[in-house]
Amino acid sequence: MFDFETELKNLPDSPGVYLMHNSDGDIIYVGKAKVLKNRVRQYFGSSHNHSAKVRAMVSNVAYFEYIITDTETEALVLECNLIKKHRPKYNVLLKDDKHYPYIKVTMNEEYPRILTVRKLSRDNAKYYGPYVCGSVIKSTLDIISRFFKPPKCHRRFPEDIGKGRPCLNYHINACIAPCTGKLTKDEYREVFKEICRFLDGNHRELLSDLKAQMRLASGELEFEKAAVLRDKINAIEEIEQNQKAINANHRTDSDIIAMARENSLTFCEVFFVRGGKVIGRESYRLDNTQSASSEEIMTDFIKQFYRDSDYIPPSILTQFEIDDKSAIEEWLKEKANKNVRIAVPVRGEKAEMVRMVAKNAQKALENHKINVLKAHERDTVLDSLKELLGLKEVPHRIEAYDISNIQGADNVGGMAVFEEGRMARRKYRIFKIRSFEGADDYAAMSEVIYRRFKHALDEEDMISNGTLLPKDAKFLPLPDLILLDGGKGHLNTISELLEMMDIDIPVFGMVKNDRHRTRGLISKDGEIEISPASRVFMLITNIQDEVHNTAISYHRKLHGKITSELDKIGGIGEKRRKSLLTEFGSVDKIKEASADELASAKGMSLSAAQNVYNYFHKKED
């Protein structure tokens, strides 16, 4: 048995990390100390000044262990690593652990390239970022590609200069094409210097140069070149207007950190300021913060946030003071290889910026609460649906099916998917009916359901024999509930089909009123009453509308592309084809009809009817 009294007496005076374990051996808290003896003893002395969180943690400690380090900075690094590895219950935990992309320009190479990377290396290349928003880095690279036209191919220069023909980008004037040999190395590097100036944010100098080049081109009557330069200038000026300036006189890179908290939840907001302009922002959720002070939360956030950060700015502005400030600054200095200062501004422009970031953190917290309430409402709706339909399990995945056609022609099927009560549009599927032509919604629905579940069964076999990864399956998982846009006839047909396929999934029909609006659900035992004012009714209506729109949108997209065997017959266009299918129901019935019977269909002439008759009977002969 662990002897607390003896172990506490034997604690060293050294800096280090201590780990608290519960009776199951799990690590429930990790901390660091400048002097282990003093710090750890505080937990097991008088609890009068302890927070509720510390008292709860100590009551669950079965034993502790410690690791001695040479310095407090080493202890800080080890603490961060152990918290990330073990995710202890009583530590403040950062939920979002992100690595942001950078734009890398390899100016250290003879012929530079542009790359997107997620790690910084000390290789004398130029790095720009981090870009916290994927759309920002994409639009930035698009602008560079459009106006500076760097190569996008995988050729290596100067080795590949003059080898092979230039690619399509050269011919459509989308690449400066060093492969042709028409561009000197100095001219090539000058293009990349312009790109670097653009990414540096030195827009004034770059704009000045581009305007001078435009005036020169205009003076020499090179109007096409002048127009290209004009477009570059307009694009850069537009970007400059969209970037929020912080302080034109102080262009130091900095991160601004503030937070909002409520009960056990805290949101920290970080604004990334580079070259005096906000280039991005991000919210981070921290759990288990109910008993921690704002200073403790800010301290733990900074340690976890910068643990794996590739870039640490020289200035970090925070809403609250942090504990162990000097040790953390020393640790960050070692990571960044430069001085890093953490400060709490109390007045002026910087203090205003911190307050603005705090407002954004409060908004992130409020949005999270709204999302939690919505999720709770969806859970309640699904529980109510389960009770209403007498299901064994909550229907986390619901699939709905509908058929669309015009007067029995051009049948298509749509499948809509709802997960946790929300539309999962990427998982929708559409089907073009292949097995017949004509008006038969039951047969069309049967084909759709059969094909959908046959695909799923095939994928299960492929996963079991190792030829398909589960993440690549397009028809798995199976639904917890199937809803058909139709009445009892559809329900009986599909229930029999699923029974033949040995698939046990509850099936219900979605029925409509005389005005083609959702009325409710139907089972084998009859219609199920649902209050039109209930959230279940709203969910069913949403599902029915969504699957109907999916099917009809696909039908409209394919309408005019879908062909029938009737289209091959002279004198039979779209109107006569639909008229024949409406009159006779299917191509097979049309084949059996006489010429006189065919001529009786709306819009048909005797000659057109004879053409149809001759086509099928000659084919049989």
Secondary structure, DSSP 8 states (H G I E B T S, - for coil): ---HHHHHHT--SS-EEEEEE-TTS-EEEEEEESSHHHHHHHHTS--TT--HHHHHHHHT-SEEEEEE-SSHHHHHHHHHHHHHHH--TTS-EES------EEEE-TTSSS--EEEESS--SSS-EEE----SHHHHHHHHHHHHHHT----S---TTTTTTSS---HHHHTT----GGGS-S-HHHHHHHHHHHHHHHHT-HHHHHHHHHHHHHHHHHTT-HHHHHHHHHHHHHHHHHHHHSEES-TT----EEEEEEEEETTEEEEEEEEEETTEEEEEEEEEEES-TTS-HHHHHHHHHHHHTTS-S---SEEEESS--TTHHHHHHHHHHHHTS--EEE---SHHHHHHHHHHHHHHHHHHHHHHHHHHHHHHHHHHHHHHHHHHT-SS--SEEEEEEEEEETTEEEEEEEEEEETTEE-GGG-EEEE--S--BS-HHHHHHHHHHHHHHHHHHHHHHHHTTSS-GGG-SS-S--SEEEEES-HHHHHHHHHHHHHTT----EEEEEE-TTS-EEEEEETTEEE---TTSHHHHHHHHHHHHHHHHHHHHHHHHTTT---GGGGSTT--HHHHHHHHHHHSBHHHHHHS-HHHHHTSTT--HHHHHHHHHHHHHHH-
